[in-house]
Amino acid sequence: MEPDFPSPGTFVSSIKESCQIVTAAAHIKVEDAAIRRLLESSSFQSSFHRVSNSHGLAFPLKFPSLLSELNFLSVLSLLNFASGYRVPLHEQTGRGAWDNIRAFTFSLYLSSATGQGDLLSAKGMKTMSEQQVAQHMGVTIHIERPHEKIPGVTVGELGGPIYELVKLISSTLTETGQILDASGYSDLGGFVLESLKEGAKADPSASLGIVLERLVRAIPAFRDMAVVNGKPVYCFKKALFLIHAVKIRFGASPPFPIPSTAQAPVFADNVLPSLLVHLGVLDLTGASHGLHNLFPGAENEDKINTLLALPPEASQAVAQDTKETLPKDGPILTTEQAYILRAAAVHACEKIVEYTRGDGHVNEEQTWLKEITLPELDIWLWAIAKDRPDYRKLERFVLRDTVFF
C-alpha cells in the first residue's frame, strides 16, 4: 500500500520524522554509547577521510554537453537498484548490483553515441525491450529445465532471478520514458534541470525539498514510500541520491543551480542498515516484526569490537580471494521489514551526526567529527562495506522485486 505524498514543502522533514516514528514503533534502539563506540573506533577514524569520497561517480566517458552528462547521471540514479539480485549478478557477471547498473548505463550511452538511436532519450527509454536490457547488461535471461516428455533433454525458457531484474529495469525505463515524452521532455536530464531551476527560486533552505518533491511526484520509480503499521514511511532513496550525485559531479563550479545536500537524509538501501547492525549501532535485540533474529550473533560484543578495530592484516592474495569469492545472500525480508530497517538506518545516521554536534561529545583533537555531513556518512558506510575484506563477508539483507534500492 502506498501512502499519500507528504504535504508540499515537507518532503525532507517527512523522511526524517516518519523514519524516527517507524524506528521507535519497531523497538529498534540507537544508543549514544553505540554511536560513541563507532565514532571513536579505529575502523572509523582510520578510514573516514579516505573512504568517504569513494562515491563511484567518476566516469571514463567524454560527454558532448553538460545536459548529456546530467541526463546520463539522472538515468543512472533512476536505475540505482537491484541490490536484491547481488548474488545472481555475481554468478553471471562477476560484479555486484551497482557495478552492473553502471556498466549497463555506460552501454546504453555508448550505443547511442555510435548512432544506434539515443537509448537514453525519452523516446529511446519508452521502447526499451527486455531483450535490449539483457543484451546491454550482458546477461542470460533463460533457465534450463528438463523436457517434460523426453528424458535427458533440457529446454530453455524465460525465467530466474536475472529475468525478474531485467523486467524491472525494462518497465522502469519504459514507464519513465512514456511520462517524459507525454510531458514534452526529450530526456530525464531536461526534467531534472528544470526541477533544479525551480528549486533555485525558493529560499536556499527549501530548495532541496522542492527539487525532491518535483522528482517524486513526476516519476513513479522515485516514489519510495510505504505504509507500515498504519503509518507512512518515506525514504526517497534514489531521488536523494540523484540530487547529491549532481552536487558531487557539478558542485565545484555549478553550471546550473544545485541545492545544498549537507542536510539531506541518507540514501537508505540494504547496505546501510545491515552494516549499522553489524557495527552495533542498530540494536535489534528487542525489535518487533521478526527483526530480532534476522542477523544471528550480530549483537555479540566481541564480534562488534573486532569489526570496529583496524582491519586484520590481509595479504594481497587474501584480499583478492575475498573479492573473487561469491557473496552469500543475507536474510530475505518482507517489504515491511525492509522499510523498517531502512527507516532505522535513516534515523540512526541522523542521530550520529546530531551526536557529533553535541557539547562535549567530541574531544579537541577530533573537531573534524563536528563537520561530518549525512551524505559523507552515507558514502563511508556504503564504501567501507566494499573496502574491508571482513566487511565484504558480512551479510546484507535481501529484498527482491523492488525498484527502490
N, C-alpha and C positions, 0 to 999 in steps of 0.2 A: 504494500500500500504506500502511495506517495502522499506526503503532506502538502499543505498549501505552501506557496512561496513565503519567505519572510516578508514582513512589511517593507515597503520601499524605504531605502535609506538604512536598513538594519541588517543587511546581508552578512557583513563581517561580524558584528556583535552577536548575531543569531547563531553563528557557528560556535563561538566561544561559550555562549550561555547554554545552548542546547547540549553541547558535549559535556559541560560540567554537570548538568542535571542528570543526564543518562549515566554518567560515571558514578555519581552518588547513589542513584537508584539501584545500580547493579552491585553496590557494596564493594567497589574496587577502591583500594586505598593508594594514595600517593603521599607518603610521609616526608617531612622535611629532612629527617635523618637519612633517608634513602637518597634524596636529592644531593645532600651534602656529600655523602659517600661517593656518588658518581662524580661530582664536580672536583673533588679532592683526589680522585683516583689517578694512579699513574697512567692508566689507559687513556683517560680523557685528557689529562694535562699534556701528555707527550704527543698526542695525535691531533688535537683540535685544530691548530693553525694549519697543519699540513693537509688534513683531510677535508676540512670544511669548505675548501674551494674545488673539490672534485665533483663538479656538477654534471659532467658528461655532455656539456652543451657547446663544445668546440667542434666545428665540423670541417672536414677536409674538402669543402666544396667552394667553388667560385660562383657567386650569385650575380646575375646581371643587374639587379637593382635591390634597394633596401626593401621594397614591397615584396619582392620574390623571396628574400630571406625571411621576412616576417611571416609570409604565408607558409613557408616550409616549417618554421618553428611552431606555428599555430596548428598545422595538421599533425605534427609530431606530438604535440601536447594533447590534442584530441584523441590520439591513439595510444596514449600512455597508460595502457592497462595490460592485461594478460598475465599478471603475477600468478594466478591460479594454474597456469599452464607451464610453469617454470621447468618442471621435471620432464614432461614430454617434449618440450622445446629443446632442452639439453640433449635428450636422446636423439633427436633428429638433426639438430644443427650444431650442437656443442656450445650454444650460447643461451643466456637467460632471457627473460622477458624484455627488459629494456633494450638490450643489445639487438635482439631480433626486431623489435619495433623500429629502432633507429635504422638498422640495415634495410628494412622494408621501405621506410620513407625515403632513404637515400636512393633506392632502386626506382621508386616512382619518379623522383626528381630527375635522375639521370636518364631514364627512358623519355621523359618529357623534353629534356634538353637535346635529345638526338632526333627530335622531330616525329615522335610516335604519338603526338597529341598530348595536351597538357593534363596529365593524370592528377595533378594537384589543384586543378581549377574546379569550380563548382560543377561544370558540365562533365569533366572527367571523373569526379568523385561519384556523381549520381548514377553513372553507368558501370561502376566498378563491380565486376562479377567475382564470384567465389574462385573461379579458375584463375583469374588475373591475380587475385590476392595470393593464392597458393604459389603461383609462378614467381611472383616478385619476392615472396618470402623464402622460396627455395625449399618448400616442404611438400610432403605427400599427404593427401587427404583421403587415401583409401586404406581400408584394413582388409586383411585376408581372413577368410573363414572356410571351413571345409564345405565342399559341394554337398548339397542335400542328398543327392542320389548316386554320385559316382565316387566311390572310395578312393582316397589318395589324391584327389584333385581339389585344389583350393580356388576360390573365386574372390576377386577384389570387389569391394563395394565402398561407397562413400560412408565414412563413419570415423569414430575415435575422437579423442580429445582435441587433436590438432584441427580436425574438420570443424569441430564446435567453435574453436577460436577463429578460424578463417571466416566462418559465418558471422561471428560477432563483428569482426573488422569490416567485412563487406557491408553489413547492414548499417554500421555506424557511418561509413563513408557515403553510402547511397542516401541515407536519410538526411545527413548534414548537407550534402550536395544539392538535394532537392529543395531544402529550406532556403539555402543561399540563393539558388537560381531563381526560385519563385519570388524572392525578396529583392531581386535586382543586383545581387552582388556577384562579381565574377569569380571571387575566391574567398576563402575564410580569412586570409590576411587583410583583405579590404574591409571586412566587417570588424575585425579586431582593431584596425587603425581608426575606424570611425568611433568605436567604443572608447578607445584611448583619448580621442579628441573630446568626446562627450564628458569623460571624467575630468578633463582639464578645466572645464567650465565651472566646476564646483570648487568649494573650499578644499585645500590640499588634504585635510584630514578626512574628507568624504570621498575623494576621487577613487581610491581603491574599491570602495563599496559600489560605486556607480559602474565602474568597468565590470566588476564581478557580476553585478545584477544583470547587466545587458547580456553578458555571455550566457549566464544560466537561464534566463528567460527565453532566449532565442534558440538555443541548441539543446535538444533533449539529452545528448551524451554528456553534457556538463551538469545535469540535474541530479547530483549525487546527494540524495536525501531520502529519508525513510521515516516510518512511524515505528517506534519501539515502546512497548508498554503504554500505548495511547499517547505518547509524547513525540513531537517531531525531533529529528536529529539531522543536522546539516553538516556536511563535510566539504563538498565542492572542491575536491582534491585537484582534479585536472584543470579546472578554471583558474584556481590559485597558482598552480604550477605554471600555467601559460603566462600569467601576468609577471610572475617572478622570473621566468625564463627570458622574457622580453627585457626585464630590468638587467639581468646578468649580461645579456648579449649587447644591448644598446645603451645601457645606463651611463657609461663613462662619458659619452658626448651625445646626448639623445637627439636623434633627428626628428622626433615627434614626442608628444607629451607621454610621460610614463609616471604612474603614481608611485609613491614610496611603498615598499613592501616590508619595511622593517617590522611593522606590527601585524603582518599577515599571519593568520593561523598556519600551522604546519600542514603539509600535504600528506594526509594520512592514508597510507597503503597497508600492506600486510607486514612490511619490514619494520616500520617504526614501533608498532605495539609489541610485536614479537620480541624485538631486541630490548625494549624497555622492560618486558617481563624477565628476560634472561639476565639483565643487568640490575635487577632488584628494585627498579623504580615503580613499576606497576605491581602491586600486591594483590594477587587473585585468590589468596587463601580463603577469604570469606565471601567470594563473589557468587552471585546467583547465575541463573541461565546455563548451568552446567559448565561455567568457565573455570571453576576452581581446580578441575583436574585435567585441563587441556594440555598443560606443559608439566608433566610429572617430574618432580625433583628440581624445578626451576627456583623454588624458594630456599634451596639449600645454601646456607651461608658460606660454606667453604667453596662451593661451586661459583657463587657470585663473586667472592673475593678473588678467586683465581682469574675470572674473566676481567675484573677491574684492575688487575696487576698488569705490568708490562707483558707483552706477548712472549710466549716461550721462544727461545732461540730456535728458529727453524731453518734448516738448510734450504738452499735454493731448490734442491730436488724435492724436499718435502712440501714446500710451498707450491711448486709446480704440480706435484701429485695431487694436492688438495684441490687445485683449480681444475684438474682434469677428472677428478672423481665425480661421478654423477651425484647431484644433490638428492636428498630424500625429501619427500613431502612431509610437512608437519601435519598437525591436526586439521581435519576437514570440518569447516564451520558451516553453520546456517547463516543466512543473510543477516538475521537479527544479531547473532553472536558477533559477526564480523563488524557490524555497525557499532556495537557496544565497545569492542576493543579499539576500534579506530577512534571513536569518540574519546576513550580513555587516553589514548596517545596525544590527541589534541590538547586535552585538559592537562595532562602531565607536563607537556612542553611549556604550556602557559605558566604552570607552577614553577618549573625550573628557572625560566627567565625572570619571573617575579621574585624568586628566592635570591637570585644574583643581585637584584636591585635593593634588597632589604638591608637595613642598617646592621653592621657588624657581622654580616654573613660571609664576607669576602675579606681576606687579610690584605694588608697593604702591598705585599709583593705581587698580588694577583688581581690588581684592579682591572685588568683586561677582561675578567669574567663579567664585570658590570656592563660591558659593551656588547655582549653576545646578543644576537637577534634571533628571533624564531626561525627564519629561513636558514640561517647558519647552523642552528642546532639540528634542524631537519636534515640538511645535507650531511652533517657529521654522522648522524645516526645511519643514514642510508649508505653513505660511502664506507664507514668503518665496518659495516656488515660484510662488505666485499673485501676490505683491506686486510683483515687479520685472518689467517688460516683457521684459527679456532672459532672465530665468529662465523665464518662461512659454513661451518658444520652445524651451527645452531638451527633448530627447526623454526620455520616460519609457518604461520597458519595459511591455510588454503581456502579460497572461495572461487569456484568456477562459475561460468555463465553470468559474469558481470562485466560491464564496460567502464566501470568507475575506477578500478585500480588493478 
